[in-house]
Amino acid sequence: MSTNILEKIVASKFGEVANRKQQITIAQLEAMPLFEKQTASLKSNLMDPAKTGIIAEFKRQSPSKGIINAKAAVAEVTKAYTQYGAAGVSVLTDGAYFGGSLEDLSIAVQNPIPVLRKEFIIDEFQLIEAKAYGAAVILLIAACLTPAKTKQLAIVAKQLGMEVLLELHDETELAHICEEVDLVGINNRSLKSFEVNIEHALHLKDLLPKGKLSIAESGIYDLATFQLLKKEGFDGFLMGEFFMKQENPAKAFEEFSQLIKYELS
């Protein structure tokens, strides 16, 4: 079998985490000022009718699209996301494939909004890092974890005071859903081929357990798709590329949020 993109990313992530452990200790992370800080709840924000339901993402590049926006500033964009009604902010911290960093996360968390650390998490060390840098939510990707590992990491995340977003792509991953998971995201983009198909979200939505908030991820590039997914009962929408590919992502989010409010009024 040929190595897919996800396998390459995860393989490099093990080496990256090992290097990080040489650079900073768990004790040093736990001593950082944000480690003890109580974080805001993304779940609560998603259920707030005054907000858009969007988890707005800051993303510079991706393996499938290359450079999306090399000029945008984290502070400016995430401030606009917060100001114009995002339920949460997502920040890519993977450097090799997505051009992100923990520094980006540390800038985003200065806003009064729950921030998701968007990362390929394979080790508890990354959860402690996330908390130390102020993340309110962590992402666990079913495609690169076993159900047992997912549960183990989710338990630790909850103990640290963070919420857990579990990302699924197909029916085979439903077994990863456990009590500790707060939000279940359905990624319309395959992390193995990076192809996007909105039908994934529509098909899998009905198979999710009742009582878990559902998030539609990827492939939401216009108001019509957003409205379709909202009509299907999704509680949240992870959107990044649509805003980040614009010359002014902050302005793009402001205009889209106003459009949503206008359509709902």
N, C-alpha and C positions, 0 to 999 in steps of 0.2 A: 504494500500500500504506500502511495506517495505521501510524504509529509505535508499536511495541510498547514495553513497559516496559524491556526490556533495552537497546534502542536509545537510549532517553531517558537511562538511567543511564550508558551508555558515552559518550554525547555530552557529558554534564556532567562526566564523569571527565577528559576531555582538558583542559577548562578548569581543573579542580581541580588536576591535576598541574602544569600551567603556572604556576599561582599558587604552588604549593608550591616550585617551582624558584626563584621570586623570593624566597622567605622563608628558604631554607636551601640551602647548597651541598653538592655531593657530598663535598667535602673535610671539611666540618663533620660530615656524617653518618658518614664514615669515622673521624673522631676520637672518636666517642662510645664510652664504655666497653664496651658490649655488642658492638660491631662485630667485635672480634677473638675474642670468646668462642666456644668450641666448644659446639655445641648437642647436645641429646640426640636420639636417632633414633626417629622415630615408627614406622618400619618394624620396628625391633627390638621396640618395645612392643606392636605389633599381633600379633606372633608369640609374645608372652609369655603362656602359659596362665594365669598368676596374675592377669592383668588382664582387663577386661571386653570389650576390642575396641572400646569406644565412644570416638569422638572427640566429647567433650562441648562443646557450643557455648554461648557467652555472646552473647545477642542480645536487644536491647531492643525492637526493632520491625521491621516489614517492610512493603513496599508492598502486599502482599496481606492481611496481618492487622492492620495498623496497630500501635498500642502493644500489645506482648506483656507486658512487665514494665518499668515505669518506676522501680521502687523498689529492685530487687536491686542489691547491691554486687558489683563485679567481684572484689574480694579475697576476700570470703566464699564466693562461688559457685565460683570457680576453685580455691580451697583444698579445698573439699569434693570437687570433681571429681577432684583429684589424690589426695586421701586415700582415696577409696573405689573406686579402681581404674580410672579412665579411662586409656585408652592415650595420649590426647593431649587438648589443649584447643584449641578453635577460637574465635577472637575476631573479630567483625565490626569493621572499622575504617572502613567507609563511614559518613559522618555524615549526608548529605542524605536517604538513603532508609532507612537501618538504625539511625541514632542512635548509631553507634559512633565510635571515635576511636583514634588511635595511643596516647593516654594509657591507654586500656583495655588495649591490648596490653602496654604497659610495666608495668602492674600484674600482669597474668596471668603474665608471664615470670618473676616472682619465685618462682613455684612450680617445684619440680624435675621438670618434665614438658615434653615437646615441645609448643610452641605454634604453631598454624597461623594465619598472617595471612589472614583471610577477606576478600578484597577483589576488586574488578574491576580486574585488573592489565593495563595496556595499554602500559607504559613501563618500561624498565630502572631508572629512577629509583625506582620503587616497590619494586623488589627490594632496592636499597641501603638504602632506608628500613626495610624489613622486617628486614634483618640488623642495622641500627643499633639497632633497638628490641627486638632479642632473639628474633625469630621463628626457629623451627627448620624450618618448612615454609611454602611459599607455594602458593597456589591459582592455577591457570591455567584459565580457563573457555573451552572450545573455541568456544562460541557467539559469543564476542566477539573471537576471534583467527583468523588464518589458520594452517594447519599450519606454514608457514615461520616465522611470528611466534612460534608456540608453541615451536618448537624453539630459536629464538634466545633467548627468555626463559628457557627451561629450562636451556640451557647456562650462561647467566650465573648463574642461581640455584645451580647445582651448583658453579660456580667460587667462589661466595661461601660455600659450605659448608652450603647448605640443601637439604632434600629437596623434591620437586615432586609435588603432587597435581594431576592433570589431571581436570577435570570434564567429563563427556559427558552428553548427553541422548538422542541417537538415533544410528542407524547411520551417518548421513552424517558424523558427527564422528570416526569411528574412525581416520581418516587423520591425526588430530592426535597419536596415540600415537607417541612416539619413544623412543629409547634412554635419554635423560636423564630421562624420567618415571619416578618411583619407584612411585607409587600411581595407580590409575585409579578415579575416583569416577563412579558413575552416579546422576544427580540425577533422582529421581522427580517433581520439580516442574519444569515448564516455566518457564524464565526469561522466556519471551515472553508466556505467558498466566497463569502462576503456578498452573495446575491441577496437581493431584497424582494420579499413577497408579502404583501399586506394580508394575504389570506391566512398566514400563520396565526396572526392575532385573532382573527375572526373564528378560526377553527378551534383553537385551544382554549379560548375564553370560557366556553361552556363546560370544560373539563376541570376547571380550577375549583378548589374547595370553597364553599360559601363561607363568608366571614373573613377572607383574605382580600385585602385591597389589590386590585389588578392594575398593572402599568403596561401601556403599549409603548414599545421601543422601536425606533428606527423607521425610516420610510415615510415619515409624516412631513410632507413638503408643501401642503396647502390647507386651506380652511376646510375644503370638502372632505378630505381624509380625516382631519381632526374631528369634524362633526360626525362622520360615519362611526368612528371608534367610540366617541362619546355616547352616541345613540345605542351602540352595542353594549354599553354598560361599563366601559373602562373608567377607573377612578383617577388615573393619572396618565400623563403622556411625556415620555422622555424625548426631548427634541434638542438637537444641537446643530447639526449640519445645516439645516434650513436657515438658521440665524447666522451662523459663523461664516457661511459662504458669501454673505452680503458684505459690501464694503464697510458698512457701519452696523455691526451685529446688535449694538445697543438700540439703535433706532429701529432696526428690523423687528426686534422683540417688542418694543413699545407699540409699533404699528399693528403687529399681529394681536397683541393683547387687547388693543382698542377695538379691533375687528371682532374678536370673540365677544366682548362686552356689548358691542352694537348688535350683533346677531342674536344675543340672548335677551336683549331688551325689548 
